Each structure stands twice: as structure tokens, then as C-alpha cells.
């Protein structure tokens, strides 16, 4: 495509990321369709097994304001399993601990939600995109370059204060629970599920995770990645930088 036409593809795409795609897989998918030199980024990684809202920035001017979007609060719906712990804290990992959960009740879990409170210091999982000396922790974990104890020491050093604005229990069917939660930037939902469960003296592993909102931007306004098949589809669904700024200002989408 002629370089003079690239201005048609500067702005933002609201993508519904499918399961078993990494956030960067979505970028590669769009790059193949664009087939031109346009800077592309995203505004917050979703785990491969997770689905939901992913904001893609197209063009240098859009990527320049990506940090503004990274700082927004996020909403998720998550389903996790009591009494099971994997090394990744999700269903893709190796089971490393199991405990009986027959004693747990819905009331117990509701008490745990209240006990967790609105703010706490969270230790990130070792399988995360956080970097140590320029290398993502999940790469160090997967390639077994360092042992688990060393990686856990690093994550404890990188622990951070997070805010939990809301947790709504959608379903409790022991050993599974489903919650909807709104959290501050930098919150690991896999860790949140396990942290909640640990208040009941059992671990938890995340089985399903969907991001439903980033700031005022809702999943319902996104397009499934597989529905974008050509340049015209991108052009039809792109949101201009000005329109996105107005959206964030007016909370209208």
C-alpha cells in the first residue's frame, strides 16, 4: 500500500482477544493485514488463556498516549477453583498443591472478600511479564534458568500496593467461584484469586479470565479479532485519537 494512505490507519482498535492468543499475537495478526510500516502497540497485556478487551494503538501518535490508557482501572470476570494451586496460578500450569475444600461455604467466601479489603500489597506471580534485568520473569520461569525460590524472591521485591474497588460474587459452586472485580492498574487477577482463597487457608487456580472494561471503555464495544480480515475492516472500526480522548473525558462509550 502507498505510504500516503497510512494516515487512514492511525488511532485505536478495541479488540476482543480470543483464548490461546497472546497480546502480541493480536499485534502480529494486524501487522500482516496492514502490511505497512505503522507502529503498533497495546495498552495492557492479557494472559494467553484470557479473553476480553485489548486496546490496540495504531500509529506513533496513538502509541504516545498508551501510558494514559495503561493507568486506567480495569474490570474483570474471573472463575477460579478452590483447593488447587498450579505454578502459573492458572489452568495452563502444573499442579503443585491440592487441598480438600468440602468445608468451605458461600458465607465463608463472602467473609474473605470483606477481609481482603480495598487495598493490599500484592506479590506478582513468577509467571508474569514483569522484567528483571531486561528479561520477562515468565521467560526465566519457563526456561528454568533460575529455580522457583530465586524467582519468588524477585517477585517479593517487586510487590506493589493495589486497590480493589469492587468485588461482586457472581457464582459459588464449591470448588469453583466466579467474581466480577474492578481493580487498579498493575493488579494480577490470578494472584487476586489465590490471595482471596488463601484467607480461607486453601489455594486457588484461575480457570477463566475475561477483561470486560478499561476505564470507561467496555468490551461490548469491541470487535472479535477474527472478524478483522482486511484493511477495510480496520478502517471501519478504528477510533481516532481525538474521539478516544473525548471518550475518556466524557465517559460516553
Backbone torsions as a table, in degrees:
resi	resn	phi	psi	omega
1	UNK	NA	144.2	179.4
2	UNK	-63.2	136.5	-177.4
3	UNK	-59.0	-27.8	-177.8
4	UNK	-67.0	-15.2	-178.5
5	UNK	-92.8	-1.6	-173.9
6	UNK	-67.6	-21.3	-179.4
7	UNK	-64.3	-18.4	177.4
8	UNK	-69.1	-13.3	-173.8
9	UNK	-121.9	35.6	175.1
10	UNK	-109.8	122.9	-178.2
11	UNK	153.1	-143.2	-174.4
12	UNK	-133.0	144.0	172.0
13	UNK	-115.8	133.0	175.3
14	UNK	-97.0	107.2	-173.5
15	UNK	-106.2	137.8	168.6
16	UNK	-92.4	100.1	-175.2
17	UNK	-68.7	129.5	177.8
18	UNK	-79.1	162.6	176.1
19	UNK	-67.7	150.4	178.7
20	UNK	68.9	18.7	169.2
21	UNK	-115.5	135.0	170.1
22	UNK	-80.5	165.2	177.1
23	UNK	-60.8	-37.3	179.5
24	UNK	-72.8	-27.5	173.2
25	UNK	-58.9	-38.8	179.1
26	UNK	-64.3	-40.1	178.1
27	UNK	-65.2	-43.9	178.5
28	UNK	-60.9	-40.6	179.4
29	UNK	-58.5	-45.9	-178.9
30	UNK	-71.8	-34.5	178.3
31	UNK	-61.6	-38.9	179.7
32	UNK	-64.3	-36.5	179.2
33	UNK	-72.3	-44.0	-178.6
34	UNK	-66.1	-43.0	176.9
35	UNK	51.3	42.9	178.0
36	UNK	-156.0	166.3	-174.1
37	UNK	-83.1	87.6	175.1
38	UNK	-128.5	131.1	179.2
39	UNK	-68.3	130.5	-178.9
40	UNK	-128.8	136.9	175.8
41	UNK	-147.0	-177.7	175.8
42	UNK	-136.1	171.0	-171.3
43	UNK	-117.8	42.5	177.3
44	UNK	138.5	114.8	-175.7
45	UNK	-65.5	140.1	168.2
46	UNK	-113.3	138.1	177.2
47	UNK	-58.7	153.9	-178.7
48	UNK	-54.6	-41.4	-176.0
49	UNK	-77.2	-13.7	-176.6
50	UNK	-83.8	160.3	176.5
51	UNK	-126.7	174.4	171.2
52	UNK	117.0	-163.4	-168.2
53	UNK	-68.8	124.1	175.4
54	UNK	-132.1	120.9	179.7
55	UNK	-92.9	119.1	180.0
56	UNK	-100.1	130.0	177.3
57	UNK	-98.1	127.0	178.7
58	UNK	-113.9	121.3	179.0
59	UNK	95.8	151.7	-175.1
60	UNK	-60.5	-40.5	-178.6
61	UNK	-65.4	-34.2	177.7
62	UNK	-71.1	-43.1	-178.5
63	UNK	-67.2	-23.6	179.3
64	UNK	-64.6	-28.3	-178.5
65	UNK	-103.8	14.0	-179.2
66	UNK	-62.2	-31.8	179.8
67	UNK	-63.2	-32.3	177.4
68	UNK	-61.4	-36.4	-180.0
69	UNK	-78.4	-34.3	177.8
70	UNK	-60.7	-31.3	-175.8
71	UNK	-81.0	-5.3	-177.8
72	UNK	-74.2	153.1	173.0
73	UNK	-67.7	158.0	-177.3
74	UNK	-134.1	149.0	178.6
75	UNK	-116.2	138.9	-178.6
76	UNK	-135.8	152.9	165.0
77	UNK	-115.2	126.5	-174.0
78	UNK	-133.4	137.9	172.9
79	UNK	-116.6	128.7	-178.4
80	UNK	-133.1	164.3	-177.9
81	UNK	-115.6	123.0	174.6
82	UNK	-64.8	151.6	167.3
83	UNK	77.7	8.2	179.9
84	UNK	-133.4	134.0	178.1
85	UNK	-129.5	128.9	174.8
86	UNK	-112.2	163.7	-177.9
87	UNK	-67.5	-20.1	178.6
88	UNK	-100.2	-5.8	-174.8
89	UNK	68.6	12.5	175.9
90	UNK	-138.9	176.7	-172.9
91	UNK	-66.4	-13.6	-178.1
92	UNK	-82.3	-10.4	-173.0
93	UNK	-92.8	-179.6	178.6
94	UNK	-89.6	130.3	179.8
95	UNK	-67.5	124.8	-178.8
96	UNK	-118.5	-7.8	178.8
97	UNK	-158.2	142.1	174.9
98	UNK	-139.5	140.9	178.9
99	UNK	-139.7	150.7	176.8
100	UNK	-70.3	137.9	-178.8
101	UNK	-124.9	14.9	-176.8
102	UNK	-59.2	-25.3	-176.1
103	UNK	-78.4	-12.8	-174.3
104	UNK	-77.9	142.0	176.6
105	UNK	-125.5	166.1	176.6
106	UNK	-59.0	-39.5	-180.0
107	UNK	-63.2	-39.6	177.2
108	UNK	-58.8	-44.9	-176.6
109	UNK	-68.1	-39.0	177.3
110	UNK	-62.0	-35.0	176.0
111	UNK	-67.1	-38.3	179.1
112	UNK	-63.6	-38.6	178.4
113	UNK	-61.1	-44.8	179.4
114	UNK	-66.8	-37.4	-178.9
115	UNK	-67.2	-34.4	-179.7
116	UNK	-60.3	-38.0	177.0
117	UNK	81.2	-169.7	-175.2
118	UNK	-94.5	-20.8	-179.1
119	UNK	-140.8	137.6	172.4
120	UNK	-158.6	166.0	179.7
121	UNK	-92.3	118.8	-175.2
122	UNK	-105.2	136.3	172.9
123	UNK	-93.8	121.4	-178.8
124	UNK	-65.0	156.7	175.6
125	UNK	-73.6	154.2	179.3
126	UNK	-68.2	-27.9	174.2
127	UNK	-89.4	84.9	-178.5
128	UNK	-147.7	168.2	-178.8
129	UNK	-83.7	-0.9	176.6
130	UNK	-58.1	144.3	-176.2
131	UNK	-109.2	145.7	173.9
132	UNK	-129.9	117.8	-175.8
133	UNK	53.6	40.2	174.7
134	UNK	83.8	-0.1	-177.9
135	UNK	-116.8	132.3	178.5
136	UNK	-63.2	138.2	-177.8
137	UNK	-60.2	-37.0	-178.2
138	UNK	-63.6	-29.8	176.8
139	UNK	-69.5	-42.4	177.8
140	UNK	-63.2	-38.1	-179.4
141	UNK	-69.8	-46.1	-176.9
142	UNK	-67.9	-36.7	-177.5
143	UNK	-85.9	0.5	176.8
144	UNK	55.3	34.2	179.5
145	UNK	-72.4	-32.4	176.1
146	UNK	-127.3	153.7	-179.5
147	UNK	-77.0	164.7	-175.1
148	UNK	-59.9	-40.1	-178.7
149	UNK	-61.4	-40.5	179.0
150	UNK	-64.8	-43.7	179.8
151	UNK	-65.1	-37.0	178.8
152	UNK	-66.7	-34.0	176.1
153	UNK	-64.3	-38.6	178.9
154	UNK	-65.7	-43.9	-178.5
155	UNK	-66.6	-33.9	177.0
156	UNK	-65.9	-34.3	176.2
157	UNK	-67.4	-29.9	-177.1
158	UNK	-96.3	11.9	179.6
159	UNK	-61.3	150.4	-176.1
160	UNK	-142.8	156.6	175.9
161	UNK	-80.2	131.5	179.1
162	UNK	-125.9	162.7	177.8
163	UNK	-118.8	134.6	175.6
164	UNK	-109.7	105.8	-174.2
165	UNK	-81.0	-28.0	-178.4
166	UNK	-163.3	139.7	168.8
167	UNK	-133.4	120.2	178.4
168	UNK	-114.6	123.6	177.8
169	UNK	-79.3	113.7	-178.5
170	UNK	-90.1	-32.9	-178.1
171	UNK	-158.4	139.5	174.9
172	UNK	-133.0	112.7	179.3
173	UNK	-141.0	77.4	-174.9
174	UNK	-41.4	123.7	16.7
175	UNK	-96.7	16.1	-179.8
176	UNK	-109.0	147.2	171.8
177	UNK	-138.8	150.8	177.3
178	UNK	-127.7	129.1	179.2
179	UNK	-128.6	155.5	167.9
180	UNK	-114.1	130.8	-174.2
181	UNK	-140.9	144.4	173.5
182	UNK	-113.3	127.6	-170.9
183	UNK	-136.0	165.4	177.2
184	UNK	-79.1	166.8	178.4
185	UNK	-58.2	150.1	176.5
186	UNK	82.0	3.0	179.4
187	UNK	-82.0	130.8	175.2
188	UNK	-95.6	115.5	-176.1
189	UNK	-69.8	-35.3	175.3
190	UNK	-57.9	-42.8	177.8
191	UNK	-68.3	-39.0	178.9
192	UNK	-59.8	-44.4	179.1
193	UNK	-58.4	-45.4	-178.7
194	UNK	-71.5	-39.0	178.9
195	UNK	-61.4	-41.5	176.7
196	UNK	-60.5	-47.4	-177.0
197	UNK	-66.8	-35.2	-179.8
198	UNK	-63.4	-23.9	175.1
199	UNK	-65.7	-15.9	176.5
200	UNK	-105.4	12.2	176.9
201	UNK	67.6	26.0	173.3
202	UNK	-136.3	154.5	176.4
203	UNK	-84.2	175.4	174.2
204	UNK	-149.9	145.2	178.5
205	UNK	-119.9	133.9	-179.2
206	UNK	-78.8	129.8	-179.6
207	UNK	-106.7	-35.4	178.0
208	UNK	-136.7	140.6	-179.1
209	UNK	-146.1	125.1	179.8
210	UNK	-132.7	127.5	175.2
211	UNK	-89.1	120.4	-172.8
212	UNK	-106.2	-10.3	-176.3
213	UNK	-162.5	140.1	170.8
214	UNK	-127.1	110.1	-172.0
215	UNK	57.4	-128.4	178.4
216	UNK	-87.8	-1.4	-173.8
217	UNK	-87.4	126.0	-171.6
218	UNK	-106.5	148.6	178.4
219	UNK	-57.4	-35.0	-176.3
220	UNK	-62.5	-17.6	179.2
221	UNK	-95.1	7.4	-178.5
222	UNK	-93.4	172.8	177.0
223	UNK	-122.1	139.2	177.0
224	UNK	-62.1	136.2	-176.3
225	UNK	-54.5	-42.2	-175.0
226	UNK	-68.7	-13.0	177.4
227	UNK	-81.7	-11.5	175.6
228	UNK	-90.8	106.1	-174.0
229	UNK	-115.9	-15.9	-176.7
230	UNK	-154.4	177.3	-178.7
231	UNK	-62.2	-34.9	-179.7
232	UNK	-64.1	-38.1	176.9
233	UNK	-62.0	-40.1	178.0
234	UNK	-64.5	-46.9	-178.3
235	UNK	-60.6	-37.9	-178.5
236	UNK	-68.7	-28.4	-172.1
237	UNK	-109.2	-1.8	-177.0
238	UNK	-72.2	143.7	176.3
239	UNK	-110.4	127.8	-177.7
240	UNK	-68.0	160.2	178.8
241	UNK	-61.4	-41.7	179.2
242	UNK	-63.3	-42.5	-179.8
243	UNK	-65.2	-37.8	179.7
244	UNK	-68.5	-40.7	177.7
245	UNK	-60.2	-42.1	178.4
246	UNK	-64.6	-38.0	178.7
247	UNK	-61.2	-46.0	-179.6
248	UNK	-66.1	-34.2	-179.5
249	UNK	-73.3	-41.9	-173.1
250	UNK	-99.0	-9.8	179.2
251	UNK	54.7	53.5	-169.7
252	UNK	-109.3	-8.6	-175.9
253	UNK	-92.4	NA	NA
